[in-house]
């Protein structure tokens, strides 16, 4: 076990308020049944966020959820979760408990932003990463910096296809040739080389 999520939000009758064990190094949280941790609330997106371990610390990455992900009340796209931090999925709150040293932490904590690491890339097969919608850097993964899908990607989080956007070469236009007397001289001098 790599840690626990302790539910802090009021539970509905029949719901367990027991700790949720984190038994994988990459955990998908959301409303859909294919998530590792299912949070059955209307305000939680189908694939709301992903937790992953990096350098002995848990990190959270929002997956373009409608109602957002917060850490200790602050909205985040990507953020390190320190032991005792409160993770919010829309209105649902969870305290994370773990010991960084037990997860291999050495030295100071890593920076708050999440970058793809070899552990992430090689931790799942390509089929698992794309089929579950929890792909890291492929398929339906939301572009980390802008929060928008990359050109031509399917946004499986909301179940609709994003319209293709122009790629980086679509706006390429050749540089105009110099005109006039000076332009003619420049064109001739280039031809003599």
Secondary structure as the mmCIF struct_conf table of DSSP 4:
data_model
#
loop_
_struct_conf.conf_type_id
_struct_conf.id
_struct_conf.beg_label_comp_id
_struct_conf.beg_label_asym_id
_struct_conf.beg_label_seq_id
_struct_conf.end_label_comp_id
_struct_conf.end_label_asym_id
_struct_conf.end_label_seq_id
STRN STRN1 UNK A 3 UNK A 7
BEND BEND1 UNK A 9 UNK A 9
HELX_LH_PP_P HELX_LH_PP_P1 UNK A 10 UNK A 12
TURN_TY1_P TURN_TY1_P1 UNK A 13 UNK A 14
BEND BEND2 UNK A 18 UNK A 18
HELX_LH_PP_P HELX_LH_PP_P2 UNK A 19 UNK A 19
STRN STRN2 UNK A 20 UNK A 22
BEND BEND3 UNK A 24 UNK A 25
STRN STRN3 UNK A 26 UNK A 30
BEND BEND4 UNK A 31 UNK A 32
TURN_TY1_P TURN_TY1_P2 UNK A 33 UNK A 34
BEND BEND5 UNK A 35 UNK A 36
STRN STRN4 UNK A 37 UNK A 38
TURN_TY1_P TURN_TY1_P3 UNK A 42 UNK A 43
BEND BEND6 UNK A 44 UNK A 44
TURN_TY1_P TURN_TY1_P4 UNK A 46 UNK A 47
STRN STRN5 UNK A 49 UNK A 54
TURN_TY1_P TURN_TY1_P5 UNK A 55 UNK A 56
STRN STRN6 UNK A 57 UNK A 62
BEND BEND7 UNK A 64 UNK A 64
BEND BEND8 UNK A 66 UNK A 67
STRN STRN7 UNK A 69 UNK A 71
TURN_TY1_P TURN_TY1_P6 UNK A 72 UNK A 73
STRN STRN8 UNK A 74 UNK A 76
BEND BEND9 UNK A 77 UNK A 77
STRN STRN9 UNK A 78 UNK A 81
TURN_TY1_P TURN_TY1_P7 UNK A 83 UNK A 84
STRN STRN10 UNK A 86 UNK A 89
TURN_TY1_P TURN_TY1_P8 UNK A 90 UNK A 91
STRN STRN11 UNK A 92 UNK A 97
HELX_RH_3T_P HELX_RH_3T_P1 UNK A 100 UNK A 103
TURN_TY1_P TURN_TY1_P9 UNK A 104 UNK A 104
BEND BEND10 UNK A 107 UNK A 108
HELX_LH_PP_P HELX_LH_PP_P3 UNK A 109 UNK A 111
BEND BEND11 UNK A 112 UNK A 113
HELX_RH_AL_P HELX_RH_AL_P1 UNK A 118 UNK A 123
BEND BEND12 UNK A 124 UNK A 124
HELX_RH_AL_P HELX_RH_AL_P2 UNK A 126 UNK A 131
BEND BEND13 UNK A 132 UNK A 133
BEND BEND14 UNK A 136 UNK A 138
TURN_TY1_P TURN_TY1_P10 UNK A 139 UNK A 140
HELX_LH_PP_P HELX_LH_PP_P4 UNK A 141 UNK A 143
TURN_TY1_P TURN_TY1_P11 UNK A 144 UNK A 146
BEND BEND15 UNK A 147 UNK A 148
HELX_LH_PP_P HELX_LH_PP_P5 UNK A 149 UNK A 150
TURN_TY1_P TURN_TY1_P12 UNK A 151 UNK A 152
STRN STRN12 UNK A 154 UNK A 155
TURN_TY1_P TURN_TY1_P13 UNK A 156 UNK A 159
STRN STRN13 UNK A 160 UNK A 161
HELX_LH_PP_P HELX_LH_PP_P6 UNK A 162 UNK A 164
TURN_TY1_P TURN_TY1_P14 UNK A 168 UNK A 171
HELX_LH_PP_P HELX_LH_PP_P7 UNK A 174 UNK A 178
HELX_RH_AL_P HELX_RH_AL_P3 UNK A 180 UNK A 191
TURN_TY1_P TURN_TY1_P15 UNK A 192 UNK A 192
#
